[in-house]
Amino acid sequence: MKTSFTVGAAFNPNVSNLEKAIKRLEKKIAAGADFIMTQPMYDKEQIKRLRDYTKHLSIPIFIGVMPLVNERNAEFLHNEVPGISLSDTVRSRMQKTLGDSQKGEEEGLRIAEELQQTCIELFGKVYIVTPFLKYHMSTALVEHARSLIKTSSVMT
């Protein structure tokens, strides 16, 4: 019986030395990785920088986008989860929602939509991480992605 495998590799772009991380990524590709999935990213400029550093790579890179649900969630991810870093702008935006769970989710979703747009424009693809079983947030991001792809020349 014939089998077929697709090999994915993880990549943490939230590091101080991106060049060194890209060298490790190139080794994963040389070892057989067919696609890359990153940790969730929360900084448009960092996503743009990652594109500049990886445009020579021949395999797809899926940037993780995970909506934030409130200010506490944002601070926890930034301060306690290795490999995840939020921009000061994102942290400030989430800080303004302190104490209001609905506003927190709404702002978290707006931020995720902005990040997703950058990912699709630069990489042509994205993967969505559902926070805390809040599938309505992921559903909204899927619909947003569909609208972006329909109105752009990006092909996934």
N, C-alpha and C positions, 0 to 999 in steps of 0.2 A: 504494500500500500504506500503510495506516494504522499509525502507530507510537505507542508509549506509553512514557513514562519516569517513573521514580520517582527523585527527587533526594534524596540524603542529604548531610548536612553534618557535619563534624567539630567537636567542641567540647572545649576544655580547661578543665575547671572547677577545676583545681589552680593557681589564680592568687591573687595577693594582693588584687586589686581585682575581686571577682566582679561587682559592678554594672556596671563598664565592659565586662567580658566578655559579660554578658547583653545589653548594647546592641549589641555586634557580632553576637551570636547573632540578635537580632531583625532585623538587616539581612540576614543569611543567609536567614531565613525570608521576609522581604519579597521577596528575590530569587528565591524559588521552592523553597526546601528543603522536602521533604515529611516528613523525619524527621531526628533528630539522634543521633549516636553520640559518646560521650565517650571520653576516655582512661580506662584502668583507674583505678578509685578504691579507696582503702584506708582510708577513714575514714567510719564510720557517721554521725557528726555532720555531716561535710561533705556527705554525700549528703542528709541531712535539710535542710541549709541550701540546697542546690541546689534541692530541691523547693520550698522557700519562695520562692525567687527566680524559679522558672520556672512556677509553677502557673497563671499567666495565659496561657501559650503554648498554642496549639491543636494542635500536632503532637507525635507521640510522641518521647520521649527514651529512648534505650537507654543505660543505664549499663554501662560495661565492667567486667567482673569477670575477673581473671586470677589463678589460684592461684599462690602463691609456692611454690618448690620447696625452698628452703633459706635459711639466713641470708645467705649471700653474694649470692644472687639478690635478696633483699630490700634489702640495702644498695646493690647496684649500681643497682637501679631507683630507689631514693630519691636517691642521690647523683649518678648519671651520666646518667639519662634525662630530658631536658627534658619537662615536662608530667606527670610522675608523682611523687607525693609520698605517702609512707607515714606513718601516724600513729605517734606514739611508742609507743602500746600495741601496734600490730602489729609494729613493729620489735623491741620487747622480747620479745614472744611468739616471734618467729622466732629471736632471739638465744639463747633457751633450748634451741634444737635444734641448736646449733653442733656440727658434726662427725658428726651422725647423719642420713644422707640420708632414711631411712625416716620418722623423727620429723619432719624438715623438711617432707616432702610431706604427712604427716598433719596437721600443724598448719596448713600453707598451705591445705589443703583445708577444714579447719574454719573458718578465717578467711574464705575465699571463700564458704562456705555462709552464714555470718552476714551478710556484705555482700550476698550475693544475696537473702537474705530481706528485708533492708531495702529493696533496690531494687524487689523485686516488690511489697512492701507500699505503697511510696510512688509508684512509677511504673507498676506493673502489668506490667513487662517488664524484660529484662536481656539483654545479649549476653555470651557467654563467649569468652574468649581462651585458646587452648590454649598452655601454656608448653612450649617445647622438645620438641614432638611427644609430650608426655605425655597422650595422648588419654584414658587411663583417668581422669585428673583431670576432664577435661571431661565425660566420660560420667557420672561421679559427680555433677557439678553439674547436668547435665540431669535426672537422676533426682531429685535434691533439689528442683529447680524444679517438676517434675511433682507431687511430693508436696505442696509448698507450695500450688500452684494448686488441687489437688484438695481440700485442707482449708480453703481460704479462699474468700472471696466475690470475689476478684480475677478479673477476666476480661481476658484478653490479646487 
